[in-house]
Amino acid sequence: MKISTKGDYAIQLMLDLACNNTGIPVSLKDIAKRQGISEKYSEQIMNMLAKAGLIKSFRGAQGGYLLALKPEACTVGMVLRVTEGNLAPTSSAVNADLESIEKPSFHVTQRIWGMIGDAINNVVDNLTLATLVEWQKEKIDEYYI
């Protein structure tokens, strides 16, 4: 499984919202600038996240975006499934057809892909935005000589 830039950027945008979660909408321009992502692409991703109910958008001069869920309730898996769809490691792990089921090696390889898929889901479904915010704070608080 390979995460697209859309999925990667969606995590970055959501992390930015979580780090700036003051109850005041954050402008798309500010988010895009901080993350180094074009406003146009950021807007496309934000629209997807808003339609999925992960963020709220507000129009007008004081408009912007807010998280729709608390950072503790929003997982990386939720965000990635909005942008990437199914997180299965192979298409055969999702779409098994009759011809492939009849192959002797099918059940062995399906077992491998199932185990990998379970591991992926376990990681992304147990990482919340709150955890990412803590990791971000650790990075900022590190002291280098």
C-alpha positions as CSV (number, residue, x, y, z in Angstrom):
1,M,0.0,0.0,0.0
2,K,1.3,3.4,-0.9
3,I,-0.2,6.6,0.5
4,S,-0.8,9.3,-2.0
5,T,0.2,12.9,-1.5
6,K,-3.5,13.6,-1.0
7,G,-3.5,11.3,2.1
8,D,-0.1,12.6,3.3
9,Y,-1.3,16.2,3.0
10,A,-4.6,15.4,4.6
11,I,-2.8,14.2,7.7
12,Q,-0.6,17.4,7.7
13,L,-3.7,19.7,7.3
14,M,-5.6,17.9,10.1
15,L,-2.5,18.0,12.3
16,D,-2.3,21.8,11.7
17,L,-5.9,22.2,12.7
18,A,-5.3,20.1,15.8
19,C,-2.3,22.2,16.8
20,N,-4.2,25.4,16.3
21,N,-7.4,24.1,17.9
22,T,-8.5,27.2,19.8
23,G,-12.2,27.3,18.8
24,I,-11.5,30.0,16.3
25,P,-11.6,29.0,12.6
26,V,-8.2,28.8,11.0
27,S,-7.9,30.3,7.5
28,L,-7.0,28.0,4.6
29,K,-4.3,30.5,3.5
30,D,-2.6,30.3,6.9
31,I,-2.8,26.5,7.0
32,A,-1.5,26.1,3.4
33,K,1.3,28.5,4.0
34,R,2.5,26.8,7.2
35,Q,2.4,23.4,5.6
36,G,3.9,24.4,2.2
37,I,0.9,23.0,0.3
38,S,-0.8,25.0,-2.5
39,E,-4.1,26.7,-1.4
40,K,-6.0,25.1,-4.3
41,Y,-4.9,21.6,-3.4
42,S,-5.5,22.2,0.3
43,E,-9.0,23.4,-0.5
44,Q,-9.8,20.2,-2.5
45,I,-8.6,18.1,0.4
46,M,-10.4,20.2,3.0
47,N,-13.6,19.8,1.0
48,M,-13.2,16.0,1.1
49,L,-12.6,16.1,4.9
50,A,-15.6,18.5,5.4
51,K,-17.9,16.2,3.4
52,A,-16.8,13.3,5.5
53,G,-17.6,15.3,8.7
54,L,-14.1,15.4,10.0
55,I,-13.9,19.2,9.8
56,K,-16.3,22.2,9.7
57,S,-15.9,25.0,7.3
58,F,-17.0,28.6,7.9
59,R,-17.4,31.2,5.2
60,G,-16.8,34.9,5.4
61,A,-14.1,37.3,6.6
62,Q,-13.6,35.4,9.8
63,G,-14.1,32.0,8.1
64,G,-11.8,29.1,8.0
65,Y,-11.8,25.5,9.3
66,L,-12.2,23.8,12.6
67,L,-12.0,20.1,13.7
68,A,-15.5,18.6,13.9
69,L,-14.2,16.0,16.4
70,K,-11.9,16.3,19.4
71,P,-8.3,15.4,18.5
72,E,-8.6,12.3,20.8
73,A,-11.6,11.0,18.7
74,C,-10.1,11.5,15.2
75,T,-7.7,8.8,14.0
76,V,-5.2,8.7,11.2
77,G,-7.2,5.8,9.8
78,M,-10.4,8.0,9.6
79,V,-8.5,10.7,7.6
80,L,-6.7,8.2,5.3
81,R,-9.9,6.4,4.4
82,V,-11.5,9.6,3.3
83,T,-8.6,10.4,0.9
84,E,-7.3,6.9,0.0
85,G,-10.4,4.7,0.3
86,N,-9.7,1.1,1.5
87,L,-6.3,0.7,3.1
88,A,-5.9,-2.9,1.9
89,P,-2.3,-3.7,0.8
90,T,-3.4,-5.2,-2.5
91,S,-6.5,-5.1,-4.7
92,S,-6.8,-8.9,-4.4
93,A,-7.2,-8.5,-0.7
94,V,-10.4,-6.5,-1.4
95,N,-11.6,-8.0,-4.7
96,A,-11.2,-11.7,-4.8
97,D,-12.8,-13.1,-7.9
98,L,-13.8,-16.8,-8.5
99,E,-10.8,-17.4,-10.8
100,S,-8.2,-16.3,-8.2
101,I,-10.0,-18.2,-5.4
102,E,-9.5,-21.5,-7.3
103,K,-5.7,-21.0,-7.5
104,P,-3.9,-23.2,-4.9
105,S,-1.7,-20.3,-3.7
106,F,-4.6,-17.9,-3.3
107,H,-5.4,-18.8,0.3
108,V,-1.8,-18.5,1.4
109,T,-1.3,-15.1,-0.3
110,Q,-4.7,-13.9,1.0
111,R,-3.5,-14.8,4.5
112,I,-0.4,-12.7,4.0
113,W,-2.3,-9.7,2.7
114,G,-4.9,-10.0,5.4
115,M,-2.1,-10.0,8.1
116,I,-0.5,-6.9,6.5
117,G,-3.9,-5.2,6.2
118,D,-4.6,-6.0,9.9
119,A,-1.3,-4.5,10.9
120,I,-1.9,-1.3,8.9
121,N,-5.4,-0.9,10.3
122,N,-4.1,-1.5,13.8
123,V,-1.6,1.3,13.5
124,V,-3.7,3.9,11.8
125,D,-6.8,3.2,13.9
126,N,-4.9,3.6,17.1
127,L,-3.1,6.9,16.2
128,T,-5.2,9.9,17.0
129,L,-4.6,13.5,16.2
130,A,-4.0,14.1,19.9
131,T,-1.0,11.7,19.7
132,L,0.3,13.5,16.6
133,V,0.0,16.8,18.4
134,E,2.1,15.4,21.3
135,W,4.7,14.1,18.8
136,Q,4.7,17.6,17.2
137,K,5.3,19.2,20.6
138,E,8.1,16.8,21.4
139,K,9.8,17.8,18.1
140,I,9.5,21.5,18.9
141,D,10.7,21.0,22.5
142,E,13.8,19.0,21.4
143,Y,17.0,20.9,22.1
144,Y,19.9,20.5,19.7
145,I,23.6,21.6,20.1
